[in-house]
Amino acid sequence: MADQSMDMHFADAGAPARRRAEAERREFAAYFALIFAATLPLTLVVWALTALRHFRLPERGPVARAWSQARVITPMIFSGA
């Protein structure tokens, strides 16, 4: 009987690490969403001004630019840079 309880103890040894990793993923997603939402209005304005100035639509739309900026900025926050 004691052997079974020891096996159960070792089976749950990775649980805190998994919970920590899941929490970090959720935090990363929350920051990403916040940064994406914050950069979207600015990229929309820049996209519209570029379209008006050059009389053509830019290759990348405002959503793609905001997504790209969020992909660059969010890891910087988590790396401490």
ZIKARA-V522222 format. One record per residue. SS is DSSP state (@ for helix, = for strand, . for the rest). OMEGA is omega in degrees with one decimal (NA if undefined). NEAR is the number of other ideal C-beta (glycine too) atoms within 10 Angstrom. Layout:
BEGIN
ss | omega | near
SS | OMEGA | NEAR
SS | OMEGA | NEAR
END
This chain:
BEGIN
ss | omega | near
. | 179.9 | 4
@ | 179.4 | 6
@ | -179.8 | 7
@ | 179.7 | 8
@ | 176.8 | 8
@ | 178.3 | 9
@ | 178.5 | 9
@ | -179.8 | 9
@ | -179.2 | 9
@ | 179.4 | 8
@ | -178.8 | 9
. | -176.1 | 9
. | -178.9 | 8
. | -176.2 | 10
@ | 179.2 | 9
@ | 178.5 | 9
@ | 178.0 | 9
@ | 179.7 | 10
@ | 179.4 | 10
@ | 179.0 | 10
@ | 178.3 | 11
@ | 178.6 | 10
@ | 178.4 | 10
@ | 177.8 | 11
@ | 178.5 | 10
@ | 179.1 | 10
@ | 177.9 | 12
@ | 179.9 | 14
@ | 179.4 | 11
@ | 177.4 | 11
@ | 179.3 | 16
@ | -179.6 | 17
@ | 179.1 | 12
@ | 179.6 | 12
@ | 177.7 | 20
@ | -179.7 | 19
@ | -179.8 | 11
@ | -177.7 | 13
@ | -176.8 | 18
@ | 179.3 | 17
@ | 179.7 | 11
@ | 179.3 | 13
@ | 176.1 | 20
@ | 178.0 | 15
@ | 179.8 | 11
@ | 178.8 | 13
@ | -179.4 | 19
@ | 178.7 | 13
@ | 177.3 | 11
@ | 178.9 | 13
@ | 179.9 | 12
@ | -177.0 | 9
@ | -175.3 | 8
@ | 179.8 | 9
. | 174.5 | 6
. | 179.0 | 9
. | 175.6 | 11
. | -178.4 | 15
. | -179.2 | 6
. | 179.8 | 12
. | -177.9 | 13
@ | 179.7 | 19
@ | 178.5 | 13
@ | 178.7 | 13
@ | 179.2 | 18
@ | 178.1 | 21
@ | 179.6 | 18
@ | 178.8 | 14
@ | 178.1 | 17
@ | 177.9 | 20
@ | 179.1 | 12
@ | -172.4 | 10
@ | -174.5 | 15
@ | 178.0 | 19
@ | 177.1 | 13
@ | 178.9 | 10
@ | -175.9 | 13
@ | 178.8 | 11
@ | 179.9 | 7
. | -179.1 | 5
. | NA | 6
END
